[in-house]
Amino acid sequence: MWRRWSFPRQFKLNLIRLVRLQASPNDIAKGMALGLFIGMTPTFGFQMLIALALAVLLRENKIAAMVGVWITNPLTAPFIYGLEYEIGRVLLRLPRPEVPVQYNYESLSQLGWQVVVPLGLGSLIFGVVALTVGYALTLRMIPAVKQWRIPRWPRRHF
């Protein structure tokens, strides 16, 4: 049966689950803000686990936190991480790193630090911005979205 469900149907079902959460808008907004912050960190591939662990530790909404992480996905991640790196590089006044001629441990570790430090600073800045904007928007949108009447998905008859 799951093979017949398309991606838009799955997205709609997850949106309905998020909207129908039996929690206050403040709790949902705090979970979403946590997820957005984690989504901006360069921990691609582990973001859901980190968001779930932090939501459990901080007693925030786990579903909203994991939905917030979806801000970085294979389509948006290159743009987000590229912007984060460039913002961090400009703020630290670092030149663009050159690709090493010889690939040895020292040259690759130097290149790694030239990328990791600006990316970390940029992701911290983007994370704080996403956290504050996401919290404010979610806090205002949840009461309005809970009033929506979402129609049933049309069924195919075989």
ChimeraX attribute file (.defattr): number of C-alpha atoms within 10 A of each C-alpha:
attribute: neighborCount
match mode: 1-to-1
recipient: residues
	/A:1	4
	/A:2	6
	/A:3	5
	/A:4	8
	/A:5	9
	/A:6	9
	/A:7	9
	/A:8	9
	/A:9	12
	/A:10	12
	/A:11	11
	/A:12	13
	/A:13	13
	/A:14	14
	/A:15	12
	/A:16	14
	/A:17	13
	/A:18	16
	/A:19	20
	/A:20	12
	/A:21	14
	/A:22	10
	/A:23	11
	/A:24	12
	/A:25	19
	/A:26	16
	/A:27	18
	/A:28	25
	/A:29	28
	/A:30	24
	/A:31	31
	/A:32	31
	/A:33	31
	/A:34	32
	/A:35	33
	/A:36	32
	/A:37	27
	/A:38	31
	/A:39	32
	/A:40	30
	/A:41	23
	/A:42	20
	/A:43	11
	/A:44	15
	/A:45	9
	/A:46	11
	/A:47	22
	/A:48	21
	/A:49	11
	/A:50	18
	/A:51	28
	/A:52	22
	/A:53	14
	/A:54	18
	/A:55	22
	/A:56	12
	/A:57	9
	/A:58	12
	/A:59	12
	/A:60	21
	/A:61	23
	/A:62	23
	/A:63	19
	/A:64	26
	/A:65	29
	/A:66	24
	/A:67	21
	/A:68	26
	/A:69	25
	/A:70	17
	/A:71	19
	/A:72	21
	/A:73	13
	/A:74	10
	/A:75	9
	/A:76	11
	/A:77	16
	/A:78	12
	/A:79	12
	/A:80	20
	/A:81	20
	/A:82	13
	/A:83	16
	/A:84	24
	/A:85	22
	/A:86	18
	/A:87	19
	/A:88	24
	/A:89	22
	/A:90	13
	/A:91	12
	/A:92	13
	/A:93	10
	/A:94	12
	/A:95	9
	/A:96	11
	/A:97	13
	/A:98	8
	/A:99	10
	/A:100	12
	/A:101	7
	/A:102	9
	/A:103	10
	/A:104	9
	/A:105	9
	/A:106	11
	/A:107	13
	/A:108	14
	/A:109	12
	/A:110	12
	/A:111	15
	/A:112	12
	/A:113	12
	/A:114	18
	/A:115	17
	/A:116	14
	/A:117	15
	/A:118	22
	/A:119	23
	/A:120	19
	/A:121	20
	/A:122	27
	/A:123	25
	/A:124	19
	/A:125	18
	/A:126	22
	/A:127	22
	/A:128	17
	/A:129	16
	/A:130	23
	/A:131	24
	/A:132	16
	/A:133	14
	/A:134	22
	/A:135	23
	/A:136	15
	/A:137	13
	/A:138	19
	/A:139	20
	/A:140	14
	/A:141	13
	/A:142	18
	/A:143	13
	/A:144	10
	/A:145	14
	/A:146	15
	/A:147	9
	/A:148	9
	/A:149	7
	/A:150	10
	/A:151	6
	/A:152	6
	/A:153	9
	/A:154	6
	/A:155	6
	/A:156	6
	/A:157	4
	/A:158	3
